[in-house]
């Protein structure tokens, strides 16, 4: 990191000598401005704020001590060195009350000067580091970009490291400083220049970390190595997933973070450490293994027996297949969620259980180190549901179950009886539902519902011929009476009015 220097000296030869020492012997500093007296220096400071001020003590118009006092009042962040001859030593000591970093006697000892600036460089670097650290943390935690942050023109790269599973969806997002022990894991093995260019934060929970670095300071391959070594040494880490970003400006950090979150969630593999790379808009490839219809149909039998614990072995076999096919943890979670929706169809209090199982599912993949742990998490949810199970939903070949659907149709004739609604209510697929009706009624679901609606409307006409056709249409589930008339005629060969007239 290069820090700017303003030299104030009224003797040209001394000025050239000082400038040469700074630029040739003091790495990390650059002389950006010079002034011949304090007044000129104050004018420069109105538009240019150096990191370090080096000033002689005896100068016309405004001497070094007066300049130091003004700088302390107006620009307290500027570090200052005051130079004085031996005879001015006591006078120079007054500069201490203005918190001058140091004063040096003339003639300047080059080795002492180099050592002094090296120490100042460390202090300035630390100050700059923690200022940037605070700015980044502020953005990550509040998503607010301050004007002072917008002036940072540096490009950064970032890694999000997560250990032992996925982040729970409902966990409050925060960003804070890690413990000193975690920080030491990252920083202690590194040389000083790398320590001052890495920013570490704890992420959304204690299993997640953000690490950033300026692009110009640490090479990408070196950054990757640092991430890998840090991740492997995190306490309790059974495996990790790290997502690395493309280069970005600091004002885009929240957008970058969202991309890395998606990578982690989409591609985390249970039990396998890996580093993922942001490839721009590349479409993510997903593997998945379905639980299968046989597994789902077998659930009814186990529910009736109150023996859902027997699902452990089929689930274990399914998880083994997922592992062999490198199915992501997210896809496993999603497939199991579909099964839970099926299982909730057996429950008398579905709404309450959906909330309870939703909370349990939110943490099912958090802090999970192996497939046995995940299996235990799944089984704990299944057994929680078991006590709330009711009669099983329909299964192919079961007339009693088929009658449950037809009873529902009769009881809700005036309501929406769409196929998607029936499938959701009884937790079966559309093709499965149609197979049941073809098996027992030799017609499709839609044909059956139309037939029953027309039959009921005929019964109403016989019993109460004075009821308007529009009202009969509504009673049997048709808001559009014209459409009802077409359906009626298709079923009977007569319109409703013709049927009533014929009856008379």
ChimeraX attribute file (.defattr): number of C-alpha atoms within 10 A of each C-alpha:
attribute: neighborCount
match mode: 1-to-1
recipient: residues
	/A:1	13
	/A:2	12
	/A:3	16
	/A:4	16
	/A:5	24
	/A:6	24
	/A:7	25
	/A:8	28
	/A:9	26
	/A:10	20
	/A:11	12
	/A:12	10
	/A:13	10
	/A:14	13
	/A:15	18
	/A:16	13
	/A:17	11
	/A:18	19
	/A:19	20
	/A:20	13
	/A:21	13
	/A:22	20
	/A:23	14
	/A:24	10
	/A:25	15
	/A:26	17
	/A:27	15
	/A:28	16
	/A:29	20
	/A:30	19
	/A:31	18
	/A:32	14
	/A:33	18
	/A:34	21
	/A:35	18
	/A:36	18
	/A:37	24
	/A:38	27
	/A:39	18
	/A:40	14
	/A:41	23
	/A:42	17
	/A:43	11
	/A:44	16
	/A:45	16
	/A:46	10
	/A:47	8
	/A:48	14
	/A:49	17
	/A:50	21
	/A:51	19
	/A:52	24
	/A:53	25
	/A:54	21
	/A:55	30
	/A:56	28
	/A:57	29
	/A:58	19
	/A:59	18
	/A:60	12
	/A:61	10
	/A:62	17
	/A:63	19
	/A:64	25
	/A:65	23
	/A:66	15
	/A:67	21
	/A:68	28
	/A:69	17
	/A:70	15
	/A:71	20
	/A:72	17
	/A:73	11
	/A:74	13
	/A:75	15
	/A:76	13
	/A:77	15
	/A:78	18
	/A:79	22
	/A:80	24
	/A:81	23
	/A:82	23
	/A:83	23
	/A:84	22
	/A:85	16
	/A:86	13
	/A:87	10
	/A:88	13
	/A:89	15
	/A:90	10
	/A:91	13
	/A:92	22
	/A:93	16
	/A:94	12
	/A:95	22
	/A:96	13
	/A:97	8
	/A:98	17
	/A:99	15
	/A:100	20
	/A:101	16
	/A:102	17
	/A:103	21
	/A:104	19
	/A:105	15
	/A:106	12
	/A:107	11
	/A:108	14
	/A:109	10
	/A:110	13
	/A:111	9
	/A:112	11
	/A:113	16
	/A:114	16
	/A:115	12
	/A:116	17
	/A:117	20
	/A:118	16
	/A:119	11
	/A:120	19
	/A:121	21
	/A:122	14
	/A:123	13
	/A:124	19
	/A:125	19
	/A:126	14
	/A:127	13
	/A:128	14
	/A:129	17
	/A:130	13
	/A:131	13
	/A:132	16
	/A:133	18
	/A:134	15
	/A:135	17
	/A:136	22
	/A:137	20
	/A:138	17
	/A:139	19
	/A:140	21
	/A:141	15
	/A:142	12
	/A:143	14
	/A:144	13
	/A:145	18
	/A:146	12
	/A:147	8
	/A:148	8
	/A:149	17
	/A:150	11
	/A:151	10
	/A:152	12
	/A:153	10
	/A:154	13
	/A:155	16
	/A:156	20
	/A:157	23
	/A:158	25
	/A:159	25
	/A:160	25
	/A:161	27
	/A:162	28
	/A:163	28
	/A:164	25
	/A:165	29
	/A:166	26
	/A:167	23
	/A:168	18
	/A:169	11
	/A:170	9
	/A:171	11
	/A:172	8
	/A:173	12
	/A:174	14
	/A:175	20
	/A:176	18
	/A:177	16
	/A:178	16
	/A:179	10
	/A:180	8
	/A:181	12
	/A:182	18
	/A:183	16
	/A:184	13
	/A:185	16
	/A:186	21
	/A:187	19
	/A:188	11
	/A:189	13
	/A:190	14
	/A:191	9
	/A:192	11
	/A:193	12
	/A:194	15
	/A:195	16
	/A:196	19
	/A:197	20
	/A:198	21
	/A:199	23
	/A:200	22
	/A:201	23
	/A:202	22
	/A:203	23
	/A:204	19
	/A:205	16
	/A:206	11
	/A:207	21
	/A:208	21
	/A:209	23
	/A:210	22
	/A:211	20
	/A:212	20
	/A:213	24
	/A:214	19
	/A:215	19
	/A:216	12
	/A:217	16
	/A:218	17
	/A:219	12
	/A:220	16
	/A:221	9
	/A:222	10
	/A:223	21
	/A:224	16
	/A:225	11
	/A:226	18
	/A:227	21
	/A:228	18
	/A:229	13
	/A:230	18
	/A:231	22
	/A:232	15
	/A:233	13
	/A:234	17
	/A:235	12
	/A:236	12
	/A:237	16
	/A:238	19
	/A:239	21
	/A:240	25
	/A:241	27
	/A:242	26
	/A:243	25
	/A:244	26
	/A:245	22
	/A:246	16
	/A:247	17
	/A:248	17
	/A:249	16
	/A:250	22
	/A:251	20
	/A:252	12
	/A:253	20
	/A:254	17
	/A:255	11
	/A:256	21
	/A:257	19
	/A:258	11
	/A:259	18
	/A:260	23
	/A:261	16
	/A:262	13
	/A:263	21
	/A:264	25
	/A:265	17
	/A:266	17
	/A:267	22
	/A:268	28
	/A:269	25
	/A:270	27
	/A:271	19
	/A:272	14
	/A:273	20
	/A:274	16
	/A:275	17
	/A:276	19
	/A:277	14
	/A:278	16
	/A:279	13
	/A:280	9
	/A:281	7
	/A:282	7
	/A:283	7
	/A:284	10
	/A:285	7
	/A:286	12
	/A:287	12
	/A:288	17
	/A:289	16
	/A:290	15
	/A:291	18
	/A:292	10
	/A:293	9
	/A:294	8
	/A:295	15
	/A:296	15
	/A:297	17
	/A:298	12
	/A:299	22
	/A:300	22
	/A:301	14
	/A:302	16
	/A:303	21
	/A:304	15
	/A:305	9
	/A:306	14
	/A:307	13
	/A:308	18
	/A:309	14
	/A:310	12
	/A:311	16
	/A:312	15
	/A:313	11
	/A:314	12
	/A:315	17
	/A:316	16
	/A:317	12
	/A:318	18
	/A:319	20
	/A:320	13
	/A:321	15
	/A:322	22
	/A:323	18
	/A:324	9
	/A:325	12
	/A:326	18
	/A:327	20
	/A:328	21
	/A:329	23
	/A:330	21
	/A:331	21
	/A:332	23
	/A:333	17
	/A:334	14
	/A:335	14
	/A:336	17
	/A:337	16
	/A:338	13
	/A:339	19
	/A:340	19
	/A:341	15
	/A:342	21
	/A:343	22
	/A:344	24
	/A:345	20
	/A:346	23
	/A:347	19
	/A:348	14
	/A:349	13
	/A:350	17
	/A:351	10
	/A:352	11
	/A:353	16
	/A:354	15
	/A:355	11
	/A:356	14
	/A:357	19
	/A:358	15
	/A:359	14
	/A:360	17
	/A:361	21
	/A:362	16
	/A:363	18
	/A:364	24
	/A:365	23
	/A:366	16
	/A:367	21
	/A:368	21
	/A:369	20
	/A:370	15
	/A:371	16
	/A:372	12
	/A:373	14
	/A:374	23
	/A:375	17
	/A:376	14
	/A:377	17
	/A:378	21
	/A:379	18
	/A:380	14
	/A:381	17
	/A:382	20
	/A:383	15
	/A:384	13
	/A:385	22
	/A:386	20
	/A:387	12
	/A:388	15
	/A:389	19
	/A:390	16
	/A:391	14
	/A:392	21
	/A:393	22
	/A:394	22
	/A:395	19
	/A:396	14
	/A:397	12
	/A:398	12
	/A:399	13
	/A:400	11
	/A:401	17
	/A:402	19
	/A:403	13
	/A:404	15
	/A:405	20
	/A:406	16
	/A:407	11
	/A:408	13
	/A:409	19
	/A:410	14
	/A:411	10
	/A:412	13
	/A:413	19
	/A:414	17
	/A:415	14
	/A:416	12
	/A:417	16
	/A:418	11
	/A:419	16
	/A:420	12
	/A:421	12
	/A:422	19
	/A:423	16
	/A:424	14
	/A:425	14
	/A:426	19
	/A:427	21
	/A:428	19
	/A:429	14
	/A:430	15
	/A:431	10
	/A:432	13
	/A:433	22
	/A:434	16
	/A:435	18
	/A:436	23
	/A:437	20
	/A:438	13
	/A:439	14
	/A:440	13
	/A:441	12
	/A:442	13
	/A:443	16
	/A:444	15
	/A:445	22
	/A:446	14
	/A:447	14
	/A:448	16
	/A:449	20
	/A:450	18
	/A:451	17
	/A:452	17
	/A:453	25
	/A:454	23
	/A:455	15
	/A:456	17
	/A:457	21
	/A:458	19
	/A:459	12
	/A:460	17
	/A:461	18
	/A:462	12
	/A:463	10
	/A:464	11
	/A:465	14
	/A:466	10
	/A:467	11
	/A:468	11
	/A:469	20
	/A:470	15
	/A:471	12
	/A:472	24
	/A:473	23
	/A:474	17
	/A:475	17
	/A:476	23
	/A:477	19
	/A:478	21
	/A:479	16
	/A:480	11
	/A:481	16
	/A:482	14
	/A:483	12
	/A:484	25
	/A:485	20
	/A:486	14
	/A:487	20
	/A:488	23
	/A:489	16
	/A:490	13
	/A:491	15
	/A:492	14
	/A:493	12
	/A:494	16
	/A:495	18
	/A:496	23
	/A:497	12
	/A:498	12
	/A:499	16
	/A:500	16
	/A:501	9
	/A:502	9
	/A:503	10
	/A:504	7
